[in-house]
Amino acid sequence: MKVVVGLSGGVDSSVTAYLLQQQGHEVIALFMRNWNDASVTLEDECPWVEDSNDALMVAQKLGIPFQVIDMSELYKERIVDYMFDEYQKGRTPNPDVLCNREVKFDVFMQTALSLGADKVATGHYARVDSTVDENGKEIFHLLAGKDNNKDQSYFLCQLSQDQLSKALFPIGELTKPEVREIARETGLVTADKKDSQGLCFIGKVSLPTFLQQQLEVKEGEIVEIFNDFAEFSKPIPRFSSKQEELEYLSRKIDYKKEDGKVIGKHQGAQFFTIGQSKGLGIGGHKESCFIISRDMTNNIIFVGEGHAFPGLHKKALKIDNSEVHWVREDLKLNNGESMRVQARFRYRQSLQEATIYQFDEAFYMEFDEAQSAIAEGQFAAWYLDEELLGSGVIA
């Protein structure tokens, strides 16, 4: 089988290429150049240069064809511009999820297939399997990686059946230490290379610096809300329907400046996110203050003290129907239906027990336990055991 590997210059994709070669496949390595601007990275030079060199050395070691493809214009259009737009609206996007959906498994995959590839492989810690239903149709299953500490299925939560049908994740059955050991035994230059940090294929980025390229710096106020805020002591109302209850539980509290006390200044609400505590410059508290809400119109950040602050927690989240994506389309809920699942809305968050509900008006996820720092724009993904079934953007 002819397989194109997205060789990133890291150990995971390096071992991916090696394993496929050992399995007897014809392997071709492609390196994606997604960014050209070193001014916003924390390294002295744009990290793609070093990564590209490492990828080339791995390809030479394995004796496989290697090519660099420039996708920087596409990446800016589909990922970076989307990020700027989301932060401007006061939302918290996940560029890595979008990079997989829009770049790696869309344009990059189409490029690979145009070269005659049968499959595209990446160094994700995830697995793909398939079964055949009663009608003879092949159903593809996106499964968590065997290494619980590195499982990256969440980053693949927006993939479709068609994309999964052409995807391979060879290291999904391995742990990170096992991957490094294979790289050492094979003599790959990336064996002990540190994992990349920051944005997908850009490098370690100072996010405020990155955002300030396009988003205006504008001083605003930080307002502290206290535990005696009236909204927190209101009894839960009686509801005429489950949807009405879910709408209430997932609602965004509309804080006003007069509800609390001004305790500081900031340089722009769009540079912060729900649940953030660092970078606020707030002192004089026993516990850290966390962002509980942002008023984008008036450029106000609202904070509360401590992890247990009531305004930081919610029992449910809402997803607009237009943003609901089912990896397993055959399990898609109809109006009025529900399903018990496990869910997460951040990478590395442990799976939480929850129930999902589908209504004509919207999709909801209700957790058994209240969750901290649910932010608009994040992807919520739901699972059954090891299988990721679907995801959606939090409204």
Rosetta blueprint (number, residue, H / E / L):
1 M L
2 K E
3 V E
4 V E
5 V E
6 G E
7 L L
8 S L
9 G L
10 G L
11 V H
12 D H
13 S H
14 S H
15 V H
16 T H
17 A H
18 Y H
19 L H
20 L H
21 Q H
22 Q H
23 Q L
24 G L
25 H L
26 E E
27 V E
28 I E
29 A E
30 L E
31 F E
32 M E
33 R E
34 N L
35 W L
36 N L
37 D L
38 A H
39 S H
40 V H
41 T E
42 L L
43 E L
44 D L
45 E L
46 C L
47 P H
48 W H
49 V H
50 E H
51 D H
52 S H
53 N H
54 D H
55 A H
56 L H
57 M H
58 V H
59 A H
60 Q H
61 K H
62 L H
63 G L
64 I L
65 P L
66 F E
67 Q E
68 V E
69 I E
70 D E
71 M L
72 S H
73 E H
74 L H
75 Y H
76 K H
77 E H
78 R H
79 I H
80 V H
81 D H
82 Y H
83 M H
84 F H
85 D H
86 E H
87 Y H
88 Q H
89 K L
90 G L
91 R L
92 T L
93 P L
94 N L
95 P H
96 D H
97 V H
98 L H
99 C H
100 N H
101 R H
102 E H
103 V H
104 K H
105 F H
106 D H
107 V H
108 F H
109 M H
110 Q H
111 T H
112 A H
113 L H
114 S H
115 L L
116 G L
117 A L
118 D L
119 K E
120 V E
121 A E
122 T L
123 G L
124 H L
125 Y L
126 A E
127 R E
128 V E
129 D E
130 S E
131 T E
132 V E
133 D L
134 E L
135 N L
136 G L
137 K L
138 E E
139 I E
140 F E
141 H E
142 L E
143 L E
144 A E
145 G L
146 K L
147 D L
148 N L
149 N L
150 K L
151 D L
152 Q L
153 S H
154 Y H
155 F H
156 L H
157 C L
158 Q L
159 L L
160 S L
161 Q H
162 D H
163 Q H
164 L H
165 S H
166 K L
167 A E
168 L E
169 F L
170 P H
171 I H
172 G H
173 E H
174 L L
175 T L
176 K H
177 P H
178 E H
179 V H
180 R H
181 E H
182 I H
183 A H
184 R H
185 E H
186 T H
187 G L
188 L L
189 V L
190 T L
191 A L
192 D L
193 K L
194 K L
195 D L
196 S L
197 Q L
198 G L
199 L E
200 C L
201 F L
202 I L
203 G E
204 K L
205 V E
206 S L
207 L H
208 P H
209 T H
210 F H
211 L H
212 Q L
213 Q L
214 Q L
215 L L
216 E L
217 V L
218 K L
219 E L
220 G E
221 E E
222 I E
223 V E
224 E E
225 I L
226 F L
227 N L
228 D L
229 F L
230 A H
231 E H
232 F H
233 S H
234 K L
235 P L
236 I L
237 P L
238 R L
239 F L
240 S L
241 S L
242 K H
243 Q H
244 E H
245 E H
246 L H
247 E H
248 Y H
249 L H
250 S L
251 R L
252 K L
253 I L
254 D L
255 Y L
256 K L
257 K H
258 E H
259 D H
260 G L
261 K E
262 V E
263 I E
264 G E
265 K E
266 H E
267 Q L
268 G L
269 A H
270 Q H
271 F H
272 F L
273 T L
274 I L
275 G L
276 Q L
277 S L
278 K L
279 G L
280 L L
281 G L
282 I L
283 G L
284 G L
285 H L
286 K L
287 E L
288 S L
289 C E
290 F E
291 I E
292 I E
293 S E
294 R E
295 D E
296 M L
297 T L
298 N L
299 N L
300 I E
301 I E
302 F E
303 V E
304 G E
305 E E
306 G L
307 H L
308 A L
309 F L
310 P H
311 G H
312 L H
313 H E
314 K E
315 K E
316 A E
317 L E
318 K E
319 I E
320 D E
321 N E
322 S E
323 E E
324 V E
325 H E
326 W E
327 V L
328 R L
329 E H
330 D H
331 L H
332 K L
333 L L
334 N L
335 N L
336 G L
337 E L
338 S E
339 M E
340 R E
341 V E
342 Q E
343 A E
344 R E
345 F L
346 R L
347 Y L
348 R L
349 Q L
350 S L
351 L L
352 Q E
353 E E
354 A E
355 T E
356 I E
357 Y E
358 Q E
359 F L
360 D L
361 E L
362 A L
363 F E
364 Y E
365 M E
366 E E
367 F E
368 D E
369 E E
370 A E
371 Q E
372 S E
373 A L
374 I L
375 A L
376 E L
377 G L
378 Q L
379 F E
380 A E
381 A E
382 W E
383 Y E
384 L E
385 D L
386 E L
387 E E
388 L E
389 L E
390 G E
391 S E
392 G E
393 V E
394 I E
395 A L
